[in-house]
Amino acid sequence: MNLYNLRYFVDTVRLQSMTKAAELNNLSRPAVSQAIQKLEQELDVKLLVHKRRALEFTTVGINLFKRSEPLLAQLDELKSDLKHSSGPMYGEFRIGSSRTLATLNLAPVISGLKNCSQM
């Protein structure tokens, strides 16, 4: 199951609007609609019914929402925990400086960074 599609569905139910869910996730409204359609196809169920100027959620859709909201909250918490873990940092690191400042200051800065990474 695509978790993004599930998140867009949960946001649509919570906000009672595909337009607001699209804005929240920096997407277009048609993209949210397509994501929900893909989720419906994947699960082989109908999650919502389009009414004139309103959305109506099926019993299955409400059930999916109730069970998915805590799951997505746990995933967000897990992402946050992993992002803020105290393990060593990896990746590219760049320092921009003039040659004079780099000659005078770069060695102590790098030494300090090296000491921080060993803690």
N, C-alpha and C positions, 0 to 999 in steps of 0.2 A: 504494500500500500504506500502510495506517495504521501509523505507527511506534509508536504507543502499543500497539496490538494485538500488534505484533511484540515489543515490550519485555516485555509481560505473558507472552507465550509463552516467551521466552528466560529470564525469571525463574522461570517454572514448571519448565522443564527444569533449570536450574541448581540450584534448591532442591528439586527432585523433589516439589513440592507446590503445588497451586493455592491452598491456604489460606495458605501462607507467602508466596507471590507476591502474594496479595491484601493481606496485612498490610504487606508491603514497600512496596506502591504505594498504601496507604491506600484500598483498595477492598474491596468485598464479594467473597466467593468466587464467587457467581453472575456478577458483573460480569466477572471474569477468564475464567470459563468461556465467557461470551457473546463476549468479545473474541477468544478462540481459535477459537470456532466461526465468527466473521466472517472471521478470517484464513484458515481452511480453505476457506470458501466463495469468498473472493476469489481464492485460489490454486488452487482446484478440486483439492485434495489432502486426504488424511487425515493429520493431524500426530500425533495420539495416540489411544490406545484406553483407555477407562475400564475398569479391572478392579476387582474387589471390594477396596476399601481400598488401591488402588495405581494408578499411572498407568504405562502402557507407551507408549513413543514409537516411532513408525514410523521406517523407514529415512529417509523423506523428512523427517520431523520432526527427526531427529538431524542430517541434512545441513543443514537450514535453521538449526538452532541453531548449528552450527559456523561457518557463514558469516555469521550475523547478529550474533553476539557481538562480533567485532572492529568491525563496522560501527557498532553502538550505542556502543561505547567511543569511536570516533572522533567520533561526533556529540556525546557528552558533553564530549569535549575541546574541540571546536569551540565549543560553548555557553560553556564556561568561558573560553576565549580571548576570545570576543566580549564577554563580561560584564566581563572585567578589562582590556579594551583601554584605551589611554591617551587616547582621544578625548574630546571635550567631553561633559559630562553634560547631559542634557536632561530636562525634566519639571518638575512642580510642586514647589516648595520652600516650606515654611511654617516660620515662626519664631514661637513663642509667648513672649510676654514682657509684663511690666507696662509701663505707659506710661513710667514714670520710667526703668526700665532700658533700654527701647528708645530713649528720647531720648538717653541717655548713651552707650550701647554699640552700637546697631544700625549706625550709619554705619561704624565701623571693621571690624565683622564683615562687612558687605556688601562693603566695599572689599577685604578679605582674600579673600573668596570670588571676587570678580571677578578678582583677580590670579592666583588658583589656576587658574581656568578658562582663562586666557590662556597658561598654560605648555604 
